[in-house]
Protein backbone atom coordinates (compact mmCIF):
# COMPACT_ATOMS: atom_id res chain seq x y z
CA UNK A 1 0.00 0.00 0.00
CA UNK A 2 1.35 3.42 -0.96
CA UNK A 3 1.09 6.44 1.27
CA UNK A 4 -1.04 9.44 0.20
CA UNK A 5 2.07 11.59 -0.16
CA UNK A 6 3.66 9.11 -2.52
CA UNK A 7 0.55 8.96 -4.73
CA UNK A 8 0.53 12.77 -4.96
CA UNK A 9 4.21 12.82 -5.96
CA UNK A 10 3.68 10.15 -8.64
CA UNK A 11 0.76 12.09 -10.09
CA UNK A 12 2.19 15.62 -10.06
CA UNK A 13 5.96 15.17 -10.32
CA UNK A 14 7.33 16.49 -13.61
CA UNK A 15 10.01 14.53 -15.39
CA UNK A 16 12.79 16.23 -17.33
CA UNK A 17 11.08 15.13 -20.56
CA UNK A 18 7.91 17.07 -19.64
CA UNK A 19 9.72 20.43 -19.64
CA UNK A 20 9.68 22.76 -22.65
CA UNK A 21 13.27 23.25 -23.84
CA UNK A 22 14.41 26.77 -24.82
CA UNK A 23 17.75 28.51 -25.31
CA UNK A 24 18.66 31.94 -24.00
CA UNK A 25 21.31 34.07 -22.33
CA UNK A 26 21.73 34.99 -18.67
CA UNK A 27 21.05 38.68 -17.95
CA UNK A 28 21.25 38.93 -14.16
CA UNK A 29 21.90 36.87 -11.08
CA UNK A 30 18.97 37.31 -8.71
CA UNK A 31 18.95 36.42 -5.03
CA UNK A 32 18.37 32.89 -3.80
CA UNK A 33 20.20 31.11 -6.63
CA UNK A 34 17.86 32.38 -9.34
CA UNK A 35 18.77 33.91 -12.70
CA UNK A 36 16.98 36.24 -15.11
CA UNK A 37 17.24 34.85 -18.62
CA UNK A 38 16.25 36.32 -21.99
CA UNK A 39 15.17 33.59 -24.41
CA UNK A 40 15.84 33.68 -28.15
CA UNK A 41 12.25 34.89 -28.72
CA UNK A 42 12.95 37.92 -26.43
CA UNK A 43 10.82 36.53 -23.58
CA UNK A 44 12.22 37.07 -20.06
CA UNK A 45 12.05 34.16 -17.60
CA UNK A 46 13.31 33.40 -14.11
CA UNK A 47 15.21 30.14 -13.69
CA UNK A 48 17.24 28.30 -11.10
CA UNK A 49 20.03 25.79 -11.53
CA UNK A 50 18.98 22.17 -11.88
CA UNK A 51 20.10 19.76 -9.19
CA UNK A 52 22.70 18.11 -11.40
CA UNK A 53 24.34 21.46 -12.20
CA UNK A 54 24.48 22.31 -8.48
CA UNK A 55 25.87 18.87 -7.68
CA UNK A 56 28.77 19.23 -10.13
CA UNK A 57 29.23 22.93 -9.21
CA UNK A 58 28.80 24.27 -12.74
CA UNK A 59 29.10 28.05 -12.58
CA UNK A 60 26.79 30.30 -14.59
CA UNK A 61 27.59 33.99 -15.00
CA UNK A 62 25.84 36.85 -16.86
CA UNK A 63 26.39 36.55 -20.59
CA UNK A 64 26.43 32.73 -20.66
CA UNK A 65 24.16 30.95 -23.13
CA UNK A 66 22.06 28.29 -21.43
CA UNK A 67 19.36 25.72 -22.14
CA UNK A 68 16.30 26.20 -19.95
CA UNK A 69 13.55 23.69 -19.18
CA UNK A 70 10.31 25.63 -18.77
CA UNK A 71 7.28 24.34 -16.93
CA UNK A 72 4.25 23.80 -19.19
CA UNK A 73 2.06 25.15 -16.36
CA UNK A 74 3.98 28.39 -15.80
CA UNK A 75 6.31 29.24 -18.71
CA UNK A 76 7.84 32.22 -16.86
CA UNK A 77 9.75 29.90 -14.48
CA UNK A 78 12.16 27.09 -15.23
CA UNK A 79 15.40 25.24 -14.58
CA UNK A 80 18.78 25.81 -16.18
CA UNK A 81 19.68 22.36 -17.48
CA UNK A 82 22.77 23.02 -19.61
CA UNK A 83 25.42 25.74 -20.06
CA UNK A 84 26.50 26.11 -23.68
CA UNK A 85 30.13 26.66 -24.56
CA UNK A 86 31.23 29.38 -26.99
CA UNK A 87 29.88 28.59 -30.48
CA UNK A 88 28.07 25.42 -29.29
CA UNK A 89 24.47 24.72 -30.29
CA UNK A 90 21.87 23.33 -27.91
CA UNK A 91 22.06 19.58 -27.28
CA UNK A 92 19.76 17.49 -29.42
CA UNK A 93 19.62 20.03 -32.25
Backbone atoms as SQL, in Angstrom:
CREATE TABLE atoms (id INTEGER PRIMARY KEY, chain TEXT, resi INTEGER, resn TEXT, atom TEXT, x REAL, y REAL, z REAL);
INSERT INTO atoms VALUES
  (1, 'A', 1, 'UNK', 'N', 0.842, -1.178, 0.000),
  (2, 'A', 1, 'UNK', 'CA', 0.000, 0.000, 0.000),
  (3, 'A', 1, 'UNK', 'C', 0.886, 1.239, 0.000),
  (4, 'A', 2, 'UNK', 'N', 0.563, 2.194, -0.875),
  (5, 'A', 2, 'UNK', 'CA', 1.351, 3.424, -0.956),
  (6, 'A', 2, 'UNK', 'C', 0.728, 4.496, -0.081),
  (7, 'A', 3, 'UNK', 'N', 1.580, 5.358, 0.412),
  (8, 'A', 3, 'UNK', 'CA', 1.092, 6.441, 1.266),
  (9, 'A', 3, 'UNK', 'C', 0.468, 7.539, 0.404),
  (10, 'A', 4, 'UNK', 'N', -0.416, 8.366, 0.976),
  (11, 'A', 4, 'UNK', 'CA', -1.044, 9.445, 0.200),
  (12, 'A', 4, 'UNK', 'C', -0.021, 10.416, -0.386),
  (13, 'A', 5, 'UNK', 'N', 1.041, 10.690, 0.354),
  (14, 'A', 5, 'UNK', 'CA', 2.070, 11.588, -0.155),
  (15, 'A', 5, 'UNK', 'C', 2.765, 11.036, -1.378),
  (16, 'A', 6, 'UNK', 'N', 2.990, 9.741, -1.383),
  (17, 'A', 6, 'UNK', 'CA', 3.659, 9.113, -2.522),
  (18, 'A', 6, 'UNK', 'C', 2.770, 9.155, -3.766),
  (19, 'A', 7, 'UNK', 'N', 1.461, 8.905, -3.579),
  (20, 'A', 7, 'UNK', 'CA', 0.553, 8.958, -4.728),
  (21, 'A', 7, 'UNK', 'C', 0.520, 10.368, -5.318),
  (22, 'A', 8, 'UNK', 'N', 0.533, 11.395, -4.478),
  (23, 'A', 8, 'UNK', 'CA', 0.528, 12.771, -4.963),
  (24, 'A', 8, 'UNK', 'C', 1.783, 13.040, -5.774),
  (25, 'A', 9, 'UNK', 'N', 2.939, 12.586, -5.268),
  (26, 'A', 9, 'UNK', 'CA', 4.205, 12.815, -5.963),
  (27, 'A', 9, 'UNK', 'C', 4.227, 12.113, -7.313),
  (28, 'A', 10, 'UNK', 'N', 3.710, 10.884, -7.371),
  (29, 'A', 10, 'UNK', 'CA', 3.682, 10.155, -8.638),
  (30, 'A', 10, 'UNK', 'C', 2.782, 10.851, -9.651),
  (31, 'A', 11, 'UNK', 'N', 1.708, 11.458, -9.188),
  (32, 'A', 11, 'UNK', 'CA', 0.757, 12.086, -10.092),
  (33, 'A', 11, 'UNK', 'C', 1.240, 13.446, -10.583),
  (34, 'A', 12, 'UNK', 'N', 1.876, 14.239, -9.725),
  (35, 'A', 12, 'UNK', 'CA', 2.190, 15.622, -10.064),
  (36, 'A', 12, 'UNK', 'C', 3.670, 15.915, -10.258),
  (37, 'A', 13, 'UNK', 'N', 4.534, 14.942, -10.146),
  (38, 'A', 13, 'UNK', 'CA', 5.963, 15.172, -10.318),
  (39, 'A', 13, 'UNK', 'C', 6.290, 15.250, -11.803),
  (40, 'A', 14, 'UNK', 'N', 6.953, 16.337, -12.216),
  (41, 'A', 14, 'UNK', 'CA', 7.327, 16.492, -13.614),
  (42, 'A', 14, 'UNK', 'C', 8.665, 15.820, -13.877),
  (43, 'A', 15, 'UNK', 'N', 8.749, 15.106, -14.962),
  (44, 'A', 15, 'UNK', 'CA', 10.015, 14.530, -15.386),
  (45, 'A', 15, 'UNK', 'C', 10.742, 15.546, -16.251),
  (46, 'A', 16, 'UNK', 'N', 12.015, 15.321, -16.501),
  (47, 'A', 16, 'UNK', 'CA', 12.792, 16.227, -17.329),
  (48, 'A', 16, 'UNK', 'C', 12.221, 16.277, -18.750),
  (49, 'A', 17, 'UNK', 'N', 11.633, 15.169, -19.217),
  (50, 'A', 17, 'UNK', 'CA', 11.077, 15.128, -20.564),
  (51, 'A', 17, 'UNK', 'C', 9.825, 15.991, -20.703),
  (52, 'A', 18, 'UNK', 'N', 9.134, 16.278, -19.602),
  (53, 'A', 18, 'UNK', 'CA', 7.907, 17.069, -19.641),
  (54, 'A', 18, 'UNK', 'C', 8.171, 18.561, -19.776),
  (55, 'A', 19, 'UNK', 'N', 9.401, 19.004, -19.581),
  (56, 'A', 19, 'UNK', 'CA', 9.724, 20.426, -19.637),
  (57, 'A', 19, 'UNK', 'C', 9.872, 20.892, -21.082),
  (58, 'A', 20, 'UNK', 'N', 9.519, 22.143, -21.334),
  (59, 'A', 20, 'UNK', 'CA', 9.680, 22.757, -22.652),
  (60, 'A', 20, 'UNK', 'C', 11.101, 23.289, -22.729),
  (61, 'A', 21, 'UNK', 'N', 11.881, 22.843, -23.708),
  (62, 'A', 21, 'UNK', 'CA', 13.275, 23.254, -23.844),
  (63, 'A', 21, 'UNK', 'C', 13.381, 24.549, -24.643),
  (64, 'A', 22, 'UNK', 'N', 14.172, 25.495, -24.142),
  (65, 'A', 22, 'UNK', 'CA', 14.410, 26.768, -24.818),
  (66, 'A', 22, 'UNK', 'C', 15.855, 27.181, -24.562),
  (67, 'A', 23, 'UNK', 'N', 16.380, 28.025, -25.438),
  (68, 'A', 23, 'UNK', 'CA', 17.751, 28.514, -25.311),
  (69, 'A', 23, 'UNK', 'C', 17.721, 30.020, -25.116),
  (70, 'A', 24, 'UNK', 'N', 18.603, 30.513, -24.252),
  (71, 'A', 24, 'UNK', 'CA', 18.661, 31.944, -24.004),
  (72, 'A', 24, 'UNK', 'C', 19.982, 32.328, -23.373),
  (73, 'A', 25, 'UNK', 'N', 20.086, 33.598, -22.970),
  (74, 'A', 25, 'UNK', 'CA', 21.311, 34.071, -22.334),
  (75, 'A', 25, 'UNK', 'C', 20.973, 34.665, -20.970),
  (76, 'A', 26, 'UNK', 'N', 21.917, 34.527, -20.045),
  (77, 'A', 26, 'UNK', 'CA', 21.730, 34.992, -18.673),
  (78, 'A', 26, 'UNK', 'C', 21.942, 36.502, -18.636),
  (79, 'A', 27, 'UNK', 'N', 20.960, 37.227, -18.086),
  (80, 'A', 27, 'UNK', 'CA', 21.054, 38.676, -17.945),
  (81, 'A', 27, 'UNK', 'C', 21.572, 39.069, -16.571),
  (82, 'A', 28, 'UNK', 'N', 20.922, 38.535, -15.528),
  (83, 'A', 28, 'UNK', 'CA', 21.247, 38.933, -14.158),
  (84, 'A', 28, 'UNK', 'C', 21.225, 37.730, -13.253),
  (85, 'A', 29, 'UNK', 'N', 21.986, 37.842, -12.163),
  (86, 'A', 29, 'UNK', 'CA', 21.902, 36.866, -11.081),
  (87, 'A', 29, 'UNK', 'C', 21.009, 37.485, -10.014),
  (88, 'A', 30, 'UNK', 'N', 19.901, 36.837, -9.725),
  (89, 'A', 30, 'UNK', 'CA', 18.973, 37.314, -8.706),
  (90, 'A', 30, 'UNK', 'C', 19.296, 36.624, -7.389),
  (91, 'A', 31, 'UNK', 'N', 18.694, 37.039, -6.325),
  (92, 'A', 31, 'UNK', 'CA', 18.946, 36.419, -5.033),
  (93, 'A', 31, 'UNK', 'C', 18.374, 35.009, -4.956),
  (94, 'A', 32, 'UNK', 'N', 18.890, 34.222, -4.045),
  (95, 'A', 32, 'UNK', 'CA', 18.366, 32.888, -3.804),
  (96, 'A', 32, 'UNK', 'C', 18.722, 31.869, -4.863),
  (97, 'A', 33, 'UNK', 'N', 19.785, 32.085, -5.609),
  (98, 'A', 33, 'UNK', 'CA', 20.201, 31.114, -6.626),
  (99, 'A', 33, 'UNK', 'C', 19.354, 31.142, -7.882),
  (100, 'A', 34, 'UNK', 'N', 18.680, 32.255, -8.136),
  (101, 'A', 34, 'UNK', 'CA', 17.858, 32.378, -9.337),
  (102, 'A', 34, 'UNK', 'C', 18.541, 33.298, -10.342),
  (103, 'A', 35, 'UNK', 'N', 18.174, 33.144, -11.604),
  (104, 'A', 35, 'UNK', 'CA', 18.771, 33.906, -12.697),
  (105, 'A', 35, 'UNK', 'C', 17.659, 34.474, -13.568),
  (106, 'A', 36, 'UNK', 'N', 17.898, 35.676, -14.114),
  (107, 'A', 36, 'UNK', 'CA', 16.984, 36.236, -15.105),
  (108, 'A', 36, 'UNK', 'C', 17.571, 35.927, -16.469),
  (109, 'A', 37, 'UNK', 'N', 16.770, 35.321, -17.329),
  (110, 'A', 37, 'UNK', 'CA', 17.239, 34.854, -18.624),
  (111, 'A', 37, 'UNK', 'C', 16.348, 35.431, -19.714),
  (112, 'A', 38, 'UNK', 'N', 16.977, 35.885, -20.811),
  (113, 'A', 38, 'UNK', 'CA', 16.249, 36.321, -21.988),
  (114, 'A', 38, 'UNK', 'C', 16.353, 35.211, -23.025),
  (115, 'A', 39, 'UNK', 'N', 15.207, 34.672, -23.425),
  (116, 'A', 39, 'UNK', 'CA', 15.174, 33.594, -24.406),
  (117, 'A', 39, 'UNK', 'C', 15.401, 34.146, -25.804),
  (118, 'A', 40, 'UNK', 'N', 15.594, 33.252, -26.773),
  (119, 'A', 40, 'UNK', 'CA', 15.836, 33.676, -28.152),
  (120, 'A', 40, 'UNK', 'C', 14.649, 34.427, -28.742),
  (121, 'A', 41, 'UNK', 'N', 13.438, 34.182, -28.227),
  (122, 'A', 41, 'UNK', 'CA', 12.253, 34.889, -28.721),
  (123, 'A', 41, 'UNK', 'C', 11.977, 36.164, -27.917),
  (124, 'A', 42, 'UNK', 'N', 12.996, 36.667, -27.205),
  (125, 'A', 42, 'UNK', 'CA', 12.954, 37.918, -26.430),
  (126, 'A', 42, 'UNK', 'C', 12.051, 37.851, -25.203),
  (127, 'A', 43, 'UNK', 'N', 11.617, 36.682, -24.788),
  (128, 'A', 43, 'UNK', 'CA', 10.824, 36.526, -23.575),
  (129, 'A', 43, 'UNK', 'C', 11.763, 36.442, -22.379),
  (130, 'A', 44, 'UNK', 'N', 11.408, 37.111, -21.274),
  (131, 'A', 44, 'UNK', 'CA', 12.220, 37.068, -20.060),
  (132, 'A', 44, 'UNK', 'C', 11.628, 36.048, -19.099),
  (133, 'A', 45, 'UNK', 'N', 12.484, 35.177, -18.551),
  (134, 'A', 45, 'UNK', 'CA', 12.049, 34.159, -17.603),
  (135, 'A', 45, 'UNK', 'C', 12.986, 34.155, -16.404),
  (136, 'A', 46, 'UNK', 'N', 12.502, 33.594, -15.310),
  (137, 'A', 46, 'UNK', 'CA', 13.307, 33.401, -14.110),
  (138, 'A', 46, 'UNK', 'C', 13.578, 31.909, -13.992),
  (139, 'A', 47, 'UNK', 'N', 14.854, 31.558, -13.771),
  (140, 'A', 47, 'UNK', 'CA', 15.206, 30.138, -13.688),
  (141, 'A', 47, 'UNK', 'C', 16.210, 29.921, -12.574),
  (142, 'A', 48, 'UNK', 'N', 16.244, 28.692, -12.084),
  (143, 'A', 48, 'UNK', 'CA', 17.240, 28.303, -11.097),
  (144, 'A', 48, 'UNK', 'C', 18.030, 27.129, -11.648),
  (145, 'A', 49, 'UNK', 'N', 19.193, 26.883, -11.069),
  (146, 'A', 49, 'UNK', 'CA', 20.028, 25.787, -11.532),
  (147, 'A', 49, 'UNK', 'C', 19.373, 24.453, -11.225),
  (148, 'A', 50, 'UNK', 'N', 19.497, 23.510, -12.136),
  (149, 'A', 50, 'UNK', 'CA', 18.982, 22.170, -11.877),
  (150, 'A', 50, 'UNK', 'C', 19.876, 21.492, -10.838),
  (151, 'A', 51, 'UNK', 'N', 19.369, 20.461, -10.234),
  (152, 'A', 51, 'UNK', 'CA', 20.103, 19.756, -9.186),
  (153, 'A', 51, 'UNK', 'C', 21.422, 19.190, -9.658),
  (154, 'A', 52, 'UNK', 'N', 21.466, 18.691, -10.873),
  (155, 'A', 52, 'UNK', 'CA', 22.701, 18.107, -11.398),
  (156, 'A', 52, 'UNK', 'C', 23.773, 19.184, -11.589),
  (157, 'A', 53, 'UNK', 'N', 23.365, 20.376, -12.021),
  (158, 'A', 53, 'UNK', 'CA', 24.337, 21.458, -12.198),
  (159, 'A', 53, 'UNK', 'C', 24.860, 21.931, -10.845),
  (160, 'A', 54, 'UNK', 'N', 24.009, 21.960, -9.831),
  (161, 'A', 54, 'UNK', 'CA', 24.483, 22.312, -8.482),
  (162, 'A', 54, 'UNK', 'C', 25.416, 21.234, -7.950),
  (163, 'A', 55, 'UNK', 'N', 25.064, 19.987, -8.189),
  (164, 'A', 55, 'UNK', 'CA', 25.872, 18.866, -7.682),
  (165, 'A', 55, 'UNK', 'C', 27.296, 18.913, -8.222),
  (166, 'A', 56, 'UNK', 'N', 27.435, 19.193, -9.515),
  (167, 'A', 56, 'UNK', 'CA', 28.766, 19.228, -10.125),
  (168, 'A', 56, 'UNK', 'C', 29.368, 20.628, -10.127),
  (169, 'A', 57, 'UNK', 'N', 28.737, 21.556, -9.408),
  (170, 'A', 57, 'UNK', 'CA', 29.232, 22.930, -9.210),
  (171, 'A', 57, 'UNK', 'C', 29.556, 23.646, -10.522),
  (172, 'A', 58, 'UNK', 'N', 28.626, 23.574, -11.462),
  (173, 'A', 58, 'UNK', 'CA', 28.798, 24.271, -12.735),
  (174, 'A', 58, 'UNK', 'C', 28.407, 25.723, -12.524),
  (175, 'A', 59, 'UNK', 'N', 29.321, 26.630, -12.801),
  (176, 'A', 59, 'UNK', 'CA', 29.105, 28.053, -12.584),
  (177, 'A', 59, 'UNK', 'C', 28.436, 28.681, -13.799),
  (178, 'A', 60, 'UNK', 'N', 27.489, 29.561, -13.547),
  (179, 'A', 60, 'UNK', 'CA', 26.793, 30.301, -14.591),
  (180, 'A', 60, 'UNK', 'C', 26.922, 31.774, -14.258),
  (181, 'A', 61, 'UNK', 'N', 27.396, 32.563, -15.211),
  (182, 'A', 61, 'UNK', 'CA', 27.586, 33.994, -14.997),
  (183, 'A', 61, 'UNK', 'C', 26.807, 34.758, -16.065),
  (184, 'A', 62, 'UNK', 'N', 26.540, 36.056, -15.841),
  (185, 'A', 62, 'UNK', 'CA', 25.836, 36.848, -16.857),
  (186, 'A', 62, 'UNK', 'C', 26.581, 36.820, -18.186),
  (187, 'A', 63, 'UNK', 'N', 25.821, 36.640, -19.257),
  (188, 'A', 63, 'UNK', 'CA', 26.387, 36.553, -20.593),
  (189, 'A', 63, 'UNK', 'C', 26.470, 35.124, -21.107),
  (190, 'A', 64, 'UNK', 'N', 26.382, 34.132, -20.235),
  (191, 'A', 64, 'UNK', 'CA', 26.429, 32.733, -20.663),
  (192, 'A', 64, 'UNK', 'C', 25.161, 32.373, -21.423),
  (193, 'A', 65, 'UNK', 'N', 25.316, 31.517, -22.440),
  (194, 'A', 65, 'UNK', 'CA', 24.156, 30.946, -23.132),
  (195, 'A', 65, 'UNK', 'C', 23.800, 29.646, -22.430),
  (196, 'A', 66, 'UNK', 'N', 22.518, 29.447, -22.174),
  (197, 'A', 66, 'UNK', 'CA', 22.063, 28.286, -21.425),
  (198, 'A', 66, 'UNK', 'C', 20.827, 27.674, -22.084),
  (199, 'A', 67, 'UNK', 'N', 20.601, 26.394, -21.774),
  (200, 'A', 67, 'UNK', 'CA', 19.360, 25.724, -22.144),
  (201, 'A', 67, 'UNK', 'C', 18.484, 25.690, -20.906),
  (202, 'A', 68, 'UNK', 'N', 17.234, 26.093, -21.071),
  (203, 'A', 68, 'UNK', 'CA', 16.303, 26.200, -19.954),
  (204, 'A', 68, 'UNK', 'C', 15.136, 25.248, -20.190),
  (205, 'A', 69, 'UNK', 'N', 14.759, 24.511, -19.141),
  (206, 'A', 69, 'UNK', 'CA', 13.551, 23.695, -19.176),
  (207, 'A', 69, 'UNK', 'C', 12.436, 24.459, -18.511),
  (208, 'A', 70, 'UNK', 'N', 11.413, 24.833, -19.281),
  (209, 'A', 70, 'UNK', 'CA', 10.306, 25.632, -18.765),
  (210, 'A', 70, 'UNK', 'C', 9.127, 24.740, -18.417),
  (211, 'A', 71, 'UNK', 'N', 8.454, 25.079, -17.352),
  (212, 'A', 71, 'UNK', 'CA', 7.280, 24.342, -16.926),
  (213, 'A', 71, 'UNK', 'C', 6.130, 24.602, -17.898),
  (214, 'A', 72, 'UNK', 'N', 5.399, 23.561, -18.312),
  (215, 'A', 72, 'UNK', 'CA', 4.247, 23.797, -19.186),
  (216, 'A', 72, 'UNK', 'C', 3.101, 24.511, -18.459),
  (217, 'A', 73, 'UNK', 'N', 3.102, 24.505, -17.128),
  (218, 'A', 73, 'UNK', 'CA', 2.056, 25.148, -16.356),
  (219, 'A', 73, 'UNK', 'C', 2.333, 26.620, -16.120),
  (220, 'A', 74, 'UNK', 'N', 3.601, 27.001, -16.012),
  (221, 'A', 74, 'UNK', 'CA', 3.983, 28.394, -15.798),
  (222, 'A', 74, 'UNK', 'C', 5.253, 28.665, -16.590),
  (223, 'A', 75, 'UNK', 'N', 5.125, 29.089, -17.856),
  (224, 'A', 75, 'UNK', 'CA', 6.308, 29.244, -18.708),
  (225, 'A', 75, 'UNK', 'C', 7.202, 30.433, -18.364),
  (226, 'A', 76, 'UNK', 'N', 6.944, 31.134, -17.261),
  (227, 'A', 76, 'UNK', 'CA', 7.838, 32.218, -16.855),
  (228, 'A', 76, 'UNK', 'C', 8.875, 31.736, -15.852),
  (229, 'A', 77, 'UNK', 'N', 8.800, 30.471, -15.424),
  (230, 'A', 77, 'UNK', 'CA', 9.750, 29.901, -14.478),
  (231, 'A', 77, 'UNK', 'C', 10.306, 28.608, -15.046),
  (232, 'A', 78, 'UNK', 'N', 11.572, 28.322, -14.719),
  (233, 'A', 78, 'UNK', 'CA', 12.162, 27.091, -15.229),
  (234, 'A', 78, 'UNK', 'C', 13.444, 26.726, -14.519),
  (235, 'A', 79, 'UNK', 'N', 14.134, 25.739, -15.100),
  (236, 'A', 79, 'UNK', 'CA', 15.401, 25.240, -14.584),
  (237, 'A', 79, 'UNK', 'C', 16.467, 25.353, -15.659),
  (238, 'A', 80, 'UNK', 'N', 17.650, 25.805, -15.263),
  (239, 'A', 80, 'UNK', 'CA', 18.781, 25.814, -16.184),
  (240, 'A', 80, 'UNK', 'C', 19.329, 24.394, -16.210),
  (241, 'A', 81, 'UNK', 'N', 19.280, 23.758, -17.382),
  (242, 'A', 81, 'UNK', 'CA', 19.682, 22.363, -17.480),
  (243, 'A', 81, 'UNK', 'C', 21.024, 22.163, -18.160),
  (244, 'A', 82, 'UNK', 'N', 21.529, 23.191, -18.865),
  (245, 'A', 82, 'UNK', 'CA', 22.775, 23.018, -19.607),
  (246, 'A', 82, 'UNK', 'C', 23.389, 24.376, -19.878),
  (247, 'A', 83, 'UNK', 'N', 24.708, 24.503, -19.713),
  (248, 'A', 83, 'UNK', 'CA', 25.421, 25.742, -20.062),
  (249, 'A', 83, 'UNK', 'C', 26.173, 25.484, -21.350),
  (250, 'A', 84, 'UNK', 'N', 25.887, 26.297, -22.372),
  (251, 'A', 84, 'UNK', 'CA', 26.496, 26.114, -23.681),
  (252, 'A', 84, 'UNK', 'C', 27.872, 26.769, -23.727),
  (253, 'A', 85, 'UNK', 'N', 28.798, 26.094, -24.376),
  (254, 'A', 85, 'UNK', 'CA', 30.128, 26.661, -24.563),
  (255, 'A', 85, 'UNK', 'C', 30.088, 27.631, -25.757),
  (256, 'A', 86, 'UNK', 'N', 31.140, 28.401, -25.911),
  (257, 'A', 86, 'UNK', 'CA', 31.232, 29.385, -26.995),
  (258, 'A', 86, 'UNK', 'C', 31.072, 28.695, -28.345),
  (259, 'A', 87, 'UNK', 'N', 30.099, 29.136, -29.133),
  (260, 'A', 87, 'UNK', 'CA', 29.883, 28.587, -30.478),
  (261, 'A', 87, 'UNK', 'C', 29.167, 27.249, -30.493),
  (262, 'A', 88, 'UNK', 'N', 28.740, 26.717, -29.360),
  (263, 'A', 88, 'UNK', 'CA', 28.074, 25.419, -29.294),
  (264, 'A', 88, 'UNK', 'C', 26.572, 25.603, -29.462),
  (265, 'A', 89, 'UNK', 'N', 25.932, 24.675, -30.171),
  (266, 'A', 89, 'UNK', 'CA', 24.469, 24.722, -30.289),
  (267, 'A', 89, 'UNK', 'C', 23.859, 23.888, -29.183),
  (268, 'A', 90, 'UNK', 'N', 22.560, 24.063, -28.985),
  (269, 'A', 90, 'UNK', 'CA', 21.867, 23.334, -27.911),
  (270, 'A', 90, 'UNK', 'C', 21.921, 21.836, -28.161),
  (271, 'A', 91, 'UNK', 'N', 22.003, 21.036, -27.099),
  (272, 'A', 91, 'UNK', 'CA', 22.059, 19.580, -27.284),
  (273, 'A', 91, 'UNK', 'C', 20.771, 19.059, -27.893),
  (274, 'A', 92, 'UNK', 'N', 20.914, 18.082, -28.782),
  (275, 'A', 92, 'UNK', 'CA', 19.760, 17.493, -29.424),
  (276, 'A', 92, 'UNK', 'C', 19.277, 18.258, -30.642),
  (277, 'A', 93, 'UNK', 'N', 20.025, 19.266, -31.068),
  (278, 'A', 93, 'UNK', 'CA', 19.625, 20.029, -32.254),
  (279, 'A', 93, 'UNK', 'C', 20.661, 19.903, -33.327);
